[in-house]
Amino acid sequence: MSKAPIAILGAGNMASALALNLARLKRPVRLYCIEEDVEEDFRKHQQNSRYLAGYSFPKHVTTSSSIAATLHGAEDIFIAIPSFAVEDVILEAKPFFTKKIQSIVSVTKGLHHETLQPIVLSEAAILPVYLRKHLCTLGGPAIANELAKNSPTGFLLAGSNKATVQRVKKLLETATTKCATSSDVLGVGLASALKNPYAIALGMCDGLKLPANAKSLVLTLAVEEIQHFVVASGGDGRTAFGLAGLGDLVVTGLSPSGRNRTYGELLVGASSKKPADLELGTVEGIPATSLAVKLARRLKIQTLLLDAVDHCLRKTHHFEQPFVHYLTHLQLS
């Protein structure tokens, strides 16, 4: 395996956990960081107290606010930034891409605000043509803090080029981190984006103090709707029941640390639906819900559970009422 630098565009929670994972390869790992406090913390203490507190990074893991310096000589690139910033960052990085790059791994999950395609497809559209075959997307049930602790974790890596997929698989796999592979880039991208709105629904179950029966029902219906999206879009329906679909939804929608789940729980009985008012950061499931509803209309599929979540997010008060109405008037076929 090459000793060339690995570049990570981003320095947040998952980006930092990936850096710890990749540091074991003894290759230089560089994180692109635009937050001065995070960069200073790395420089002075080799830590990221803001996003991944309690861990010290080896000296060969560094940060830089220069995207050119981050990418210089890199053969493997991970994109781990919020969905709203992906296009801008890739366009900024584009002049520094070279033909030496062997893999670009999209960790960002979401739907494009105009095309309604998974973020990985919008990334492919703006990459240089010679790099598109090296683009993969990473899905699956992976909480960053647990990955950092070397807790057993399973990813699903999807790409069109088998050699690239196998290269990235070797980069990521450890005794505790495993990586399944797939060619269903579209399906993995969709499932990874759609699990966030449905995690809000599972959080509302917690806020309403609904027991396991109800949560299991909502979870099952969510996976079925994700499958409808994937199949109608031309992906592999089986993806919805694998690591990137069911697996990611379980960890996002049931884990106490899942931000989308927490948002759904706090929404019940709240006086505001703004994440900041609920002492939360960015909740990716909020914009993903409205975009997913638009996509469902375009695909002409029925998504009653997603619609219920969307109604909750558009209500000005008593946010949980559409969700309760959905559950009490649910008709199973």
Secondary structure, DSSP 4 states (H G I P E B T S, - for coil): ---S-EEEE--SHHHHHHHHHHHTT-S-EEEE---HHHHHHHHHHSEETTTEEEEE--TTEEEES-HHHHHTT-SEEEE-S-GGGHHHHHHHHGGG--TT--EEEE----B-TTT--BHHHHHHHHS-HHHHTTEEEEESS--HHHHHTT--EEEEEEES-HHHHHHHHHHH--SSEEEEEES-HHHHHHHHHHHHHHHHHHHHHHHTT--HHHHHHHHHHHHHHHHHHHHHHTS-GGGGGSIIIIIHHHHHHH-TT-HHHHHHHHHTT-S---GGGGT----THHHHHHHHHHHHHHHT---HHHHHHHHHHH-SS-TTHHHHHHHHT----
